[in-house]
Amino acid sequence: MPSDDLLRFIGGPLPYSGWWFLLGILLVALVIAWCAGVFVWTLPPSRLRVLPVIRGIHAGLTRRRFIRAVRTAFGQYRAGVINGPQASAAISRSVRSFLFVTTGVRAQYLHVGEMVDGPLAPAAPLLARLNDVQFSLAPADDIAALGQSAEELISTWS
């Protein structure tokens, strides 16, 4: 029978390559890493400050973010976009926000006198000088020195 001879050419399907299995594992790992990243990225700062591995990364990113904000305010002042009191207010807002993110103390709502007695005492003199530039008609400090002091405070805060 001639049809019996054709059956020897029919075989089973070809097996899948091992690369497809590795690609599937890689894609599953990528999705899990993405979900974990979104979860960590959306955690509040108070929780990020206590996680052992994330603490250092969070501190570094926070420092870089607020130093960039201080430099932006000083750059706008130097370019003439904003005046001295506005630059002082922007730098003060950046320092106070940094203090809140790193310590959890609501520095945005505290007077400088209230900071002297608490954990934010190292920042109180700088904020007093920033207030002087912001509200005084004849300020004693210039924005360049205050911007540099703010950057030093942010980079050395522990």
Stockholm file with secondary structure:
# STOCKHOLM 1.0

chainA/1-158         MPSDDLLRFIGGPLPYSGWWFLLGILLVALVIAWCAGVFVWTLPPSRLRVLPVIRGIHAGLTRRRFIRAVRTAFGQYRAGVINGPQASAAISRSVRSFLFVTTGVRAQYLHVGEMVDGPLAPAAPLLARLNDVQFSLAPADDIAALGQSAEELISTWS
#=GR chainA/1-158 SS CHHHHHGGGCCCCCCCCHHHHHHHHHHHHHHHHHHHHHHHHTSCHHHHTTCHHHHHHHHHHHHHHHHHHHHHHHHHHHHTSSCHHHHHHHHHHHHHHHHHHHHCCCGGGCCHHHHTTSTTGGGHHHHHHHHHHHHCSSCSSCHHHHHHHHHHHHHHCC
#=GC SS_cons         CHHHHHGGGCCCCCCCCHHHHHHHHHHHHHHHHHHHHHHHHTSCHHHHTTCHHHHHHHHHHHHHHHHHHHHHHHHHHHHTSSCHHHHHHHHHHHHHHHHHHHHCCCGGGCCHHHHTTSTTGGGHHHHHHHHHHHHCSSCSSCHHHHHHHHHHHHHHCC
//
